[in-house]
């Protein structure tokens, strides 16, 4: 498994903390930027890089995108066919979204998510298996057909 992570200036600190946390757990993390704090950077740039990286191998790759509200990066990531991104706000919500909606990218709100909550969310995202039931596959097919 590889996790691709990207953030703008408002998510920069949390991105670096999560990257270190995952690396300490021997999980492969690819930092898609920003690589230095830049108050004038734009979140769509990093959401795009993460989405495109995940789409290279969606069976094995996951993504984490971070901005202040989490909304902007989530919207930007979801512009890519095959990306299923949701704003992550707690463990139970992410467990359900991963299992039932087959999300492959989470959006974190750096202004509203402390590191401990982020760790809990990320661990749940990584460790929750997909529910392979027919109705979940059917729903994804309907989403793809509309794009």
Phi and psi in radians as a Rosetta constraint file:
Dihedral C 1 N 2 CA 2 C 2 CIRCULARHARMONIC -2.189 0.35
Dihedral N 2 CA 2 C 2 N 3 CIRCULARHARMONIC 2.382 0.35
Dihedral C 2 N 3 CA 3 C 3 CIRCULARHARMONIC -1.913 0.35
Dihedral N 3 CA 3 C 3 N 4 CIRCULARHARMONIC 2.174 0.35
Dihedral C 3 N 4 CA 4 C 4 CIRCULARHARMONIC -1.738 0.35
Dihedral N 4 CA 4 C 4 N 5 CIRCULARHARMONIC 2.355 0.35
Dihedral C 4 N 5 CA 5 C 5 CIRCULARHARMONIC -2.339 0.35
Dihedral N 5 CA 5 C 5 N 6 CIRCULARHARMONIC 2.449 0.35
Dihedral C 5 N 6 CA 6 C 6 CIRCULARHARMONIC -2.630 0.35
Dihedral N 6 CA 6 C 6 N 7 CIRCULARHARMONIC 2.637 0.35
Dihedral C 6 N 7 CA 7 C 7 CIRCULARHARMONIC -2.747 0.35
Dihedral N 7 CA 7 C 7 N 8 CIRCULARHARMONIC 2.660 0.35
Dihedral C 7 N 8 CA 8 C 8 CIRCULARHARMONIC -1.519 0.35
Dihedral N 8 CA 8 C 8 N 9 CIRCULARHARMONIC -2.967 0.35
Dihedral C 8 N 9 CA 9 C 9 CIRCULARHARMONIC -1.040 0.35
Dihedral N 9 CA 9 C 9 N 10 CIRCULARHARMONIC -0.627 0.35
Dihedral C 9 N 10 CA 10 C 10 CIRCULARHARMONIC -1.284 0.35
Dihedral N 10 CA 10 C 10 N 11 CIRCULARHARMONIC -0.424 0.35
Dihedral C 10 N 11 CA 11 C 11 CIRCULARHARMONIC -1.782 0.35
Dihedral N 11 CA 11 C 11 N 12 CIRCULARHARMONIC 0.020 0.35
Dihedral C 11 N 12 CA 12 C 12 CIRCULARHARMONIC -0.992 0.35
Dihedral N 12 CA 12 C 12 N 13 CIRCULARHARMONIC -0.865 0.35
Dihedral C 12 N 13 CA 13 C 13 CIRCULARHARMONIC -1.107 0.35
Dihedral N 13 CA 13 C 13 N 14 CIRCULARHARMONIC -0.821 0.35
Dihedral C 13 N 14 CA 14 C 14 CIRCULARHARMONIC -1.114 0.35
Dihedral N 14 CA 14 C 14 N 15 CIRCULARHARMONIC -0.672 0.35
Dihedral C 14 N 15 CA 15 C 15 CIRCULARHARMONIC -1.007 0.35
Dihedral N 15 CA 15 C 15 N 16 CIRCULARHARMONIC -0.839 0.35
Dihedral C 15 N 16 CA 16 C 16 CIRCULARHARMONIC -1.127 0.35
Dihedral N 16 CA 16 C 16 N 17 CIRCULARHARMONIC -0.659 0.35
Dihedral C 16 N 17 CA 17 C 17 CIRCULARHARMONIC -1.165 0.35
Dihedral N 17 CA 17 C 17 N 18 CIRCULARHARMONIC -0.759 0.35
Dihedral C 17 N 18 CA 18 C 18 CIRCULARHARMONIC -1.166 0.35
Dihedral N 18 CA 18 C 18 N 19 CIRCULARHARMONIC -0.709 0.35
Dihedral C 18 N 19 CA 19 C 19 CIRCULARHARMONIC -1.011 0.35
Dihedral N 19 CA 19 C 19 N 20 CIRCULARHARMONIC -0.838 0.35
Dihedral C 19 N 20 CA 20 C 20 CIRCULARHARMONIC -1.084 0.35
Dihedral N 20 CA 20 C 20 N 21 CIRCULARHARMONIC -0.753 0.35
Dihedral C 20 N 21 CA 21 C 21 CIRCULARHARMONIC -1.021 0.35
Dihedral N 21 CA 21 C 21 N 22 CIRCULARHARMONIC -0.825 0.35
Dihedral C 21 N 22 CA 22 C 22 CIRCULARHARMONIC -1.198 0.35
Dihedral N 22 CA 22 C 22 N 23 CIRCULARHARMONIC -0.684 0.35
Dihedral C 22 N 23 CA 23 C 23 CIRCULARHARMONIC -1.119 0.35
Dihedral N 23 CA 23 C 23 N 24 CIRCULARHARMONIC -0.647 0.35
Dihedral C 23 N 24 CA 24 C 24 CIRCULARHARMONIC -1.103 0.35
Dihedral N 24 CA 24 C 24 N 25 CIRCULARHARMONIC -0.409 0.35
Dihedral C 24 N 25 CA 25 C 25 CIRCULARHARMONIC -1.640 0.35
Dihedral N 25 CA 25 C 25 N 26 CIRCULARHARMONIC 0.174 0.35
Dihedral C 25 N 26 CA 26 C 26 CIRCULARHARMONIC 1.076 0.35
Dihedral N 26 CA 26 C 26 N 27 CIRCULARHARMONIC 0.617 0.35
Dihedral C 26 N 27 CA 27 C 27 CIRCULARHARMONIC -1.762 0.35
Dihedral N 27 CA 27 C 27 N 28 CIRCULARHARMONIC 2.299 0.35
Dihedral C 27 N 28 CA 28 C 28 CIRCULARHARMONIC -1.253 0.35
Dihedral N 28 CA 28 C 28 N 29 CIRCULARHARMONIC 2.168 0.35
Dihedral C 28 N 29 CA 29 C 29 CIRCULARHARMONIC -2.172 0.35
Dihedral N 29 CA 29 C 29 N 30 CIRCULARHARMONIC 2.314 0.35
Dihedral C 29 N 30 CA 30 C 30 CIRCULARHARMONIC -1.984 0.35
Dihedral N 30 CA 30 C 30 N 31 CIRCULARHARMONIC 2.032 0.35
Dihedral C 30 N 31 CA 31 C 31 CIRCULARHARMONIC -1.438 0.35
Dihedral N 31 CA 31 C 31 N 32 CIRCULARHARMONIC 2.088 0.35
Dihedral C 31 N 32 CA 32 C 32 CIRCULARHARMONIC -1.729 0.35
Dihedral N 32 CA 32 C 32 N 33 CIRCULARHARMONIC 0.169 0.35
Dihedral C 32 N 33 CA 33 C 33 CIRCULARHARMONIC 1.828 0.35
Dihedral N 33 CA 33 C 33 N 34 CIRCULARHARMONIC 3.043 0.35
Dihedral C 33 N 34 CA 34 C 34 CIRCULARHARMONIC -1.164 0.35
Dihedral N 34 CA 34 C 34 N 35 CIRCULARHARMONIC 2.646 0.35
Dihedral C 34 N 35 CA 35 C 35 CIRCULARHARMONIC -1.668 0.35
Dihedral N 35 CA 35 C 35 N 36 CIRCULARHARMONIC -0.201 0.35
Dihedral C 35 N 36 CA 36 C 36 CIRCULARHARMONIC -2.538 0.35
Dihedral N 36 CA 36 C 36 N 37 CIRCULARHARMONIC 2.678 0.35
Dihedral C 36 N 37 CA 37 C 37 CIRCULARHARMONIC -1.137 0.35
Dihedral N 37 CA 37 C 37 N 38 CIRCULARHARMONIC 2.227 0.35
Dihedral C 37 N 38 CA 38 C 38 CIRCULARHARMONIC -2.498 0.35
Dihedral N 38 CA 38 C 38 N 39 CIRCULARHARMONIC 1.835 0.35
Dihedral C 38 N 39 CA 39 C 39 CIRCULARHARMONIC -1.077 0.35
Dihedral N 39 CA 39 C 39 N 40 CIRCULARHARMONIC -0.247 0.35
Dihedral C 39 N 40 CA 40 C 40 CIRCULARHARMONIC -1.856 0.35
Dihedral N 40 CA 40 C 40 N 41 CIRCULARHARMONIC 0.208 0.35
Dihedral C 40 N 41 CA 41 C 41 CIRCULARHARMONIC -1.320 0.35
Dihedral N 41 CA 41 C 41 N 42 CIRCULARHARMONIC 2.971 0.35
Dihedral C 41 N 42 CA 42 C 42 CIRCULARHARMONIC -2.180 0.35
Dihedral N 42 CA 42 C 42 N 43 CIRCULARHARMONIC 2.197 0.35
Dihedral C 42 N 43 CA 43 C 43 CIRCULARHARMONIC -1.001 0.35
Dihedral N 43 CA 43 C 43 N 44 CIRCULARHARMONIC -0.587 0.35
Dihedral C 43 N 44 CA 44 C 44 CIRCULARHARMONIC -1.046 0.35
Dihedral N 44 CA 44 C 44 N 45 CIRCULARHARMONIC -0.503 0.35
Dihedral C 44 N 45 CA 45 C 45 CIRCULARHARMONIC -1.085 0.35
Dihedral N 45 CA 45 C 45 N 46 CIRCULARHARMONIC -0.707 0.35
Dihedral C 45 N 46 CA 46 C 46 CIRCULARHARMONIC -1.445 0.35
Dihedral N 46 CA 46 C 46 N 47 CIRCULARHARMONIC -0.615 0.35
Dihedral C 46 N 47 CA 47 C 47 CIRCULARHARMONIC -1.092 0.35
Dihedral N 47 CA 47 C 47 N 48 CIRCULARHARMONIC -0.708 0.35
Dihedral C 47 N 48 CA 48 C 48 CIRCULARHARMONIC -1.086 0.35
Dihedral N 48 CA 48 C 48 N 49 CIRCULARHARMONIC -0.818 0.35
Dihedral C 48 N 49 CA 49 C 49 CIRCULARHARMONIC -1.064 0.35
Dihedral N 49 CA 49 C 49 N 50 CIRCULARHARMONIC -0.757 0.35
Dihedral C 49 N 50 CA 50 C 50 CIRCULARHARMONIC -1.144 0.35
Dihedral N 50 CA 50 C 50 N 51 CIRCULARHARMONIC -0.828 0.35
Dihedral C 50 N 51 CA 51 C 51 CIRCULARHARMONIC -1.031 0.35
Dihedral N 51 CA 51 C 51 N 52 CIRCULARHARMONIC -0.826 0.35
Dihedral C 51 N 52 CA 52 C 52 CIRCULARHARMONIC -1.112 0.35
Dihedral N 52 CA 52 C 52 N 53 CIRCULARHARMONIC -0.636 0.35
Dihedral C 52 N 53 CA 53 C 53 CIRCULARHARMONIC -1.173 0.35
Dihedral N 53 CA 53 C 53 N 54 CIRCULARHARMONIC -0.784 0.35
Dihedral C 53 N 54 CA 54 C 54 CIRCULARHARMONIC -1.057 0.35
Dihedral N 54 CA 54 C 54 N 55 CIRCULARHARMONIC -0.688 0.35
Dihedral C 54 N 55 CA 55 C 55 CIRCULARHARMONIC -1.193 0.35
Dihedral N 55 CA 55 C 55 N 56 CIRCULARHARMONIC -0.242 0.35
Dihedral C 55 N 56 CA 56 C 56 CIRCULARHARMONIC -1.116 0.35
Dihedral N 56 CA 56 C 56 N 57 CIRCULARHARMONIC -0.559 0.35
Dihedral C 56 N 57 CA 57 C 57 CIRCULARHARMONIC -2.743 0.35
Dihedral N 57 CA 57 C 57 N 58 CIRCULARHARMONIC 1.298 0.35
Dihedral C 57 N 58 CA 58 C 58 CIRCULARHARMONIC -1.137 0.35
Dihedral N 58 CA 58 C 58 N 59 CIRCULARHARMONIC -0.225 0.35
Dihedral C 58 N 59 CA 59 C 59 CIRCULARHARMONIC -1.373 0.35
Dihedral N 59 CA 59 C 59 N 60 CIRCULARHARMONIC -0.427 0.35
Dihedral C 59 N 60 CA 60 C 60 CIRCULARHARMONIC -2.037 0.35
Dihedral N 60 CA 60 C 60 N 61 CIRCULARHARMONIC -0.323 0.35
Dihedral C 60 N 61 CA 61 C 61 CIRCULARHARMONIC -1.867 0.35
Dihedral N 61 CA 61 C 61 N 62 CIRCULARHARMONIC 2.496 0.35
Dihedral C 61 N 62 CA 62 C 62 CIRCULARHARMONIC -2.214 0.35
Dihedral N 62 CA 62 C 62 N 63 CIRCULARHARMONIC 2.826 0.35
Dihedral C 62 N 63 CA 63 C 63 CIRCULARHARMONIC -2.339 0.35
Dihedral N 63 CA 63 C 63 N 64 CIRCULARHARMONIC 2.663 0.35
Dihedral C 63 N 64 CA 64 C 64 CIRCULARHARMONIC -2.310 0.35
Dihedral N 64 CA 64 C 64 N 65 CIRCULARHARMONIC 2.183 0.35
Dihedral C 64 N 65 CA 65 C 65 CIRCULARHARMONIC -2.116 0.35
Dihedral N 65 CA 65 C 65 N 66 CIRCULARHARMONIC 2.491 0.35
Dihedral C 65 N 66 CA 66 C 66 CIRCULARHARMONIC -2.424 0.35
Dihedral N 66 CA 66 C 66 N 67 CIRCULARHARMONIC 2.313 0.35
Dihedral C 66 N 67 CA 67 C 67 CIRCULARHARMONIC -2.510 0.35
Dihedral N 67 CA 67 C 67 N 68 CIRCULARHARMONIC -3.016 0.35
Dihedral C 67 N 68 CA 68 C 68 CIRCULARHARMONIC -1.071 0.35
Dihedral N 68 CA 68 C 68 N 69 CIRCULARHARMONIC -0.881 0.35
Dihedral C 68 N 69 CA 69 C 69 CIRCULARHARMONIC -1.634 0.35
Dihedral N 69 CA 69 C 69 N 70 CIRCULARHARMONIC -0.333 0.35
Dihedral C 69 N 70 CA 70 C 70 CIRCULARHARMONIC 1.420 0.35
Dihedral N 70 CA 70 C 70 N 71 CIRCULARHARMONIC -0.378 0.35
Dihedral C 70 N 71 CA 71 C 71 CIRCULARHARMONIC -1.211 0.35
Dihedral N 71 CA 71 C 71 N 72 CIRCULARHARMONIC -0.820 0.35
Dihedral C 71 N 72 CA 72 C 72 CIRCULARHARMONIC -1.047 0.35
Dihedral N 72 CA 72 C 72 N 73 CIRCULARHARMONIC -0.844 0.35
Dihedral C 72 N 73 CA 73 C 73 CIRCULARHARMONIC -1.159 0.35
Dihedral N 73 CA 73 C 73 N 74 CIRCULARHARMONIC -0.583 0.35
Dihedral C 73 N 74 CA 74 C 74 CIRCULARHARMONIC -1.144 0.35
Dihedral N 74 CA 74 C 74 N 75 CIRCULARHARMONIC -0.769 0.35
Dihedral C 74 N 75 CA 75 C 75 CIRCULARHARMONIC -1.080 0.35
Dihedral N 75 CA 75 C 75 N 76 CIRCULARHARMONIC -0.813 0.35
Dihedral C 75 N 76 CA 76 C 76 CIRCULARHARMONIC -1.101 0.35
Dihedral N 76 CA 76 C 76 N 77 CIRCULARHARMONIC -0.755 0.35
Dihedral C 76 N 77 CA 77 C 77 CIRCULARHARMONIC -1.116 0.35
Dihedral N 77 CA 77 C 77 N 78 CIRCULARHARMONIC -0.692 0.35
Dihedral C 77 N 78 CA 78 C 78 CIRCULARHARMONIC -1.237 0.35
Dihedral N 78 CA 78 C 78 N 79 CIRCULARHARMONIC -0.072 0.35
Dihedral C 78 N 79 CA 79 C 79 CIRCULARHARMONIC -1.254 0.35
Dihedral N 79 CA 79 C 79 N 80 CIRCULARHARMONIC -0.220 0.35
Dihedral C 79 N 80 CA 80 C 80 CIRCULARHARMONIC -1.733 0.35
Dihedral N 80 CA 80 C 80 N 81 CIRCULARHARMONIC 2.145 0.35
Dihedral C 80 N 81 CA 81 C 81 CIRCULARHARMONIC -1.035 0.35
Dihedral N 81 CA 81 C 81 N 82 CIRCULARHARMONIC 2.232 0.35
Dihedral C 81 N 82 CA 82 C 82 CIRCULARHARMONIC 1.746 0.35
Dihedral N 82 CA 82 C 82 N 83 CIRCULARHARMONIC -0.135 0.35
Dihedral C 82 N 83 CA 83 C 83 CIRCULARHARMONIC -1.703 0.35
Dihedral N 83 CA 83 C 83 N 84 CIRCULARHARMONIC 2.274 0.35
Dihedral C 83 N 84 CA 84 C 84 CIRCULARHARMONIC -2.130 0.35
Dihedral N 84 CA 84 C 84 N 85 CIRCULARHARMONIC 1.741 0.35
Dihedral C 84 N 85 CA 85 C 85 CIRCULARHARMONIC -2.045 0.35
Dihedral N 85 CA 85 C 85 N 86 CIRCULARHARMONIC 2.445 0.35
Dihedral C 85 N 86 CA 86 C 86 CIRCULARHARMONIC -2.353 0.35
Dihedral N 86 CA 86 C 86 N 87 CIRCULARHARMONIC 2.639 0.35
Dihedral C 86 N 87 CA 87 C 87 CIRCULARHARMONIC -1.200 0.35
Dihedral N 87 CA 87 C 87 N 88 CIRCULARHARMONIC 2.202 0.35
Dihedral C 87 N 88 CA 88 C 88 CIRCULARHARMONIC -1.702 0.35
Dihedral N 88 CA 88 C 88 N 89 CIRCULARHARMONIC 2.152 0.35
Dihedral C 88 N 89 CA 89 C 89 CIRCULARHARMONIC -2.192 0.35
Dihedral N 89 CA 89 C 89 N 90 CIRCULARHARMONIC -0.294 0.35
Dihedral C 89 N 90 CA 90 C 90 CIRCULARHARMONIC -2.856 0.35
Dihedral N 90 CA 90 C 90 N 91 CIRCULARHARMONIC 2.947 0.35
Dihedral C 90 N 91 CA 91 C 91 CIRCULARHARMONIC -1.045 0.35
Dihedral N 91 CA 91 C 91 N 92 CIRCULARHARMONIC -0.833 0.35
Dihedral C 91 N 92 CA 92 C 92 CIRCULARHARMONIC -1.107 0.35
Dihedral N 92 CA 92 C 92 N 93 CIRCULARHARMONIC -0.713 0.35
Dihedral C 92 N 93 CA 93 C 93 CIRCULARHARMONIC -1.123 0.35
Dihedral N 93 CA 93 C 93 N 94 CIRCULARHARMONIC -0.757 0.35
Dihedral C 93 N 94 CA 94 C 94 CIRCULARHARMONIC -1.228 0.35
Dihedral N 94 CA 94 C 94 N 95 CIRCULARHARMONIC -0.641 0.35
Dihedral C 94 N 95 CA 95 C 95 CIRCULARHARMONIC -1.046 0.35
Dihedral N 95 CA 95 C 95 N 96 CIRCULARHARMONIC -0.782 0.35
Dihedral C 95 N 96 CA 96 C 96 CIRCULARHARMONIC -1.178 0.35
Dihedral N 96 CA 96 C 96 N 97 CIRCULARHARMONIC -0.795 0.35
Dihedral C 96 N 97 CA 97 C 97 CIRCULARHARMONIC -1.116 0.35
Dihedral N 97 CA 97 C 97 N 98 CIRCULARHARMONIC -0.686 0.35
Dihedral C 97 N 98 CA 98 C 98 CIRCULARHARMONIC -1.202 0.35
Dihedral N 98 CA 98 C 98 N 99 CIRCULARHARMONIC -0.837 0.35
Dihedral C 98 N 99 CA 99 C 99 CIRCULARHARMONIC -1.194 0.35
Dihedral N 99 CA 99 C 99 N 100 CIRCULARHARMONIC -0.797 0.35
Dihedral C 99 N 100 CA 100 C 100 CIRCULARHARMONIC -1.669 0.35
Dihedral N 100 CA 100 C 100 N 101 CIRCULARHARMONIC -0.552 0.35
Dihedral C 100 N 101 CA 101 C 101 CIRCULARHARMONIC -1.873 0.35
Dihedral N 101 CA 101 C 101 N 102 CIRCULARHARMONIC -0.023 0.35
Dihedral C 101 N 102 CA 102 C 102 CIRCULARHARMONIC 0.970 0.35
Dihedral N 102 CA 102 C 102 N 103 CIRCULARHARMONIC 0.691 0.35
Dihedral C 102 N 103 CA 103 C 103 CIRCULARHARMONIC -1.046 0.35
Dihedral N 103 CA 103 C 103 N 104 CIRCULARHARMONIC 2.517 0.35
Dihedral C 103 N 104 CA 104 C 104 CIRCULARHARMONIC -2.150 0.35
Dihedral N 104 CA 104 C 104 N 105 CIRCULARHARMONIC 0.003 0.35
Dihedral C 104 N 105 CA 105 C 105 CIRCULARHARMONIC -2.476 0.35
Dihedral N 105 CA 105 C 105 N 106 CIRCULARHARMONIC 2.427 0.35
Dihedral C 105 N 106 CA 106 C 106 CIRCULARHARMONIC -2.021 0.35
Dihedral N 106 CA 106 C 106 N 107 CIRCULARHARMONIC 2.562 0.35
Dihedral C 106 N 107 CA 107 C 107 CIRCULARHARMONIC -1.915 0.35
Dihedral N 107 CA 107 C 107 N 108 CIRCULARHARMONIC 2.202 0.35
Dihedral C 107 N 108 CA 108 C 108 CIRCULARHARMONIC -1.901 0.35
Dihedral N 108 CA 108 C 108 N 109 CIRCULARHARMONIC 2.475 0.35
Dihedral C 108 N 109 CA 109 C 109 CIRCULARHARMONIC -1.697 0.35
Dihedral N 109 CA 109 C 109 N 110 CIRCULARHARMONIC 1.730 0.35
Dihedral C 109 N 110 CA 110 C 110 CIRCULARHARMONIC -1.063 0.35
Dihedral N 110 CA 110 C 110 N 111 CIRCULARHARMONIC -0.552 0.35
Dihedral C 110 N 111 CA 111 C 111 CIRCULARHARMONIC -1.279 0.35
Dihedral N 111 CA 111 C 111 N 112 CIRCULARHARMONIC -0.235 0.35
Dihedral C 111 N 112 CA 112 C 112 CIRCULARHARMONIC -2.258 0.35
Dihedral N 112 CA 112 C 112 N 113 CIRCULARHARMONIC 0.110 0.35
Dihedral C 112 N 113 CA 113 C 113 CIRCULARHARMONIC -2.282 0.35
Dihedral N 113 CA 113 C 113 N 114 CIRCULARHARMONIC 2.004 0.35
Dihedral C 113 N 114 CA 114 C 114 CIRCULARHARMONIC -1.404 0.35
Dihedral N 114 CA 114 C 114 N 115 CIRCULARHARMONIC 2.980 0.35
Dihedral C 114 N 115 CA 115 C 115 CIRCULARHARMONIC -1.065 0.35
Dihedral N 115 CA 115 C 115 N 116 CIRCULARHARMONIC -0.735 0.35
Dihedral C 115 N 116 CA 116 C 116 CIRCULARHARMONIC -1.110 0.35
Dihedral N 116 CA 116 C 116 N 117 CIRCULARHARMONIC -0.743 0.35
Dihedral C 116 N 117 CA 117 C 117 CIRCULARHARMONIC -1.140 0.35
Dihedral N 117 CA 117 C 117 N 118 CIRCULARHARMONIC -0.720 0.35
Dihedral C 117 N 118 CA 118 C 118 CIRCULARHARMONIC -1.080 0.35
Dihedral N 118 CA 118 C 118 N 119 CIRCULARHARMONIC -0.732 0.35
Dihedral C 118 N 119 CA 119 C 119 CIRCULARHARMONIC -1.055 0.35
Dihedral N 119 CA 119 C 119 N 120 CIRCULARHARMONIC -0.776 0.35
Dihedral C 119 N 120 CA 120 C 120 CIRCULARHARMONIC -1.077 0.35
Dihedral N 120 CA 120 C 120 N 121 CIRCULARHARMONIC -0.766 0.35
Dihedral C 120 N 121 CA 121 C 121 CIRCULARHARMONIC -1.124 0.35
Dihedral N 121 CA 121 C 121 N 122 CIRCULARHARMONIC -0.834 0.35
Dihedral C 121 N 122 CA 122 C 122 CIRCULARHARMONIC -1.104 0.35
Dihedral N 122 CA 122 C 122 N 123 CIRCULARHARMONIC -0.772 0.35
Dihedral C 122 N 123 CA 123 C 123 CIRCULARHARMONIC -1.031 0.35
Dihedral N 123 CA 123 C 123 N 124 CIRCULARHARMONIC -0.761 0.35
Dihedral C 123 N 124 CA 124 C 124 CIRCULARHARMONIC -1.121 0.35
Dihedral N 124 CA 124 C 124 N 125 CIRCULARHARMONIC -0.777 0.35
Dihedral C 124 N 125 CA 125 C 125 CIRCULARHARMONIC -0.997 0.35
Dihedral N 125 CA 125 C 125 N 126 CIRCULARHARMONIC -0.822 0.35
Dihedral C 125 N 126 CA 126 C 126 CIRCULARHARMONIC -1.223 0.35
Dihedral N 126 CA 126 C 126 N 127 CIRCULARHARMONIC -0.646 0.35
Dihedral C 126 N 127 CA 127 C 127 CIRCULARHARMONIC -1.665 0.35
Dihedral N 127 CA 127 C 127 N 128 CIRCULARHARMONIC -0.114 0.35
Dihedral C 127 N 128 CA 128 C 128 CIRCULARHARMONIC -1.494 0.35
Dihedral N 128 CA 128 C 128 N 129 CIRCULARHARMONIC 2.132 0.35
Dihedral C 128 N 129 CA 129 C 129 CIRCULARHARMONIC -1.316 0.35
Dihedral N 129 CA 129 C 129 N 130 CIRCULARHARMONIC 2.678 0.35
Dihedral C 129 N 130 CA 130 C 130 CIRCULARHARMONIC -1.283 0.35
Dihedral N 130 CA 130 C 130 N 131 CIRCULARHARMONIC 2.440 0.35
Dihedral C 130 N 131 CA 131 C 131 CIRCULARHARMONIC -1.437 0.35
Dihedral N 131 CA 131 C 131 N 132 CIRCULARHARMONIC 2.087 0.35
Dihedral C 131 N 132 CA 132 C 132 CIRCULARHARMONIC -1.607 0.35
Dihedral N 132 CA 132 C 132 N 133 CIRCULARHARMONIC 0.242 0.35
Dihedral C 132 N 133 CA 133 C 133 CIRCULARHARMONIC -1.013 0.35
Dihedral N 133 CA 133 C 133 N 134 CIRCULARHARMONIC 2.625 0.35
Dihedral C 133 N 134 CA 134 C 134 CIRCULARHARMONIC -1.017 0.35
Dihedral N 134 CA 134 C 134 N 135 CIRCULARHARMONIC -0.690 0.35
Dihedral C 134 N 135 CA 135 C 135 CIRCULARHARMONIC -1.148 0.35
Dihedral N 135 CA 135 C 135 N 136 CIRCULARHARMONIC -0.548 0.35
Dihedral C 135 N 136 CA 136 C 136 CIRCULARHARMONIC -1.263 0.35
Dihedral N 136 CA 136 C 136 N 137 CIRCULARHARMONIC -0.692 0.35
Dihedral C 136 N 137 CA 137 C 137 CIRCULARHARMONIC -1.141 0.35
Dihedral N 137 CA 137 C 137 N 138 CIRCULARHARMONIC -0.720 0.35
Dihedral C 137 N 138 CA 138 C 138 CIRCULARHARMONIC -1.074 0.35
Dihedral N 138 CA 138 C 138 N 139 CIRCULARHARMONIC -0.733 0.35
Dihedral C 138 N 139 CA 139 C 139 CIRCULARHARMONIC -1.114 0.35
Dihedral N 139 CA 139 C 139 N 140 CIRCULARHARMONIC -0.722 0.35
Dihedral C 139 N 140 CA 140 C 140 CIRCULARHARMONIC -1.149 0.35
Dihedral N 140 CA 140 C 140 N 141 CIRCULARHARMONIC -0.657 0.35
Dihedral C 140 N 141 CA 141 C 141 CIRCULARHARMONIC -1.097 0.35
Dihedral N 141 CA 141 C 141 N 142 CIRCULARHARMONIC -0.667 0.35
Dihedral C 141 N 142 CA 142 C 142 CIRCULARHARMONIC -1.160 0.35
Dihedral N 142 CA 142 C 142 N 143 CIRCULARHARMONIC -0.675 0.35
Dihedral C 142 N 143 CA 143 C 143 CIRCULARHARMONIC -1.110 0.35
Dihedral N 143 CA 143 C 143 N 144 CIRCULARHARMONIC -0.836 0.35
Dihedral C 143 N 144 CA 144 C 144 CIRCULARHARMONIC -1.080 0.35
Dihedral N 144 CA 144 C 144 N 145 CIRCULARHARMONIC -0.637 0.35
Dihedral C 144 N 145 CA 145 C 145 CIRCULARHARMONIC -1.159 0.35
Dihedral N 145 CA 145 C 145 N 146 CIRCULARHARMONIC -0.455 0.35
Dihedral C 145 N 146 CA 146 C 146 CIRCULARHARMONIC -1.452 0.35
Dihedral N 146 CA 146 C 146 N 147 CIRCULARHARMONIC -0.202 0.35
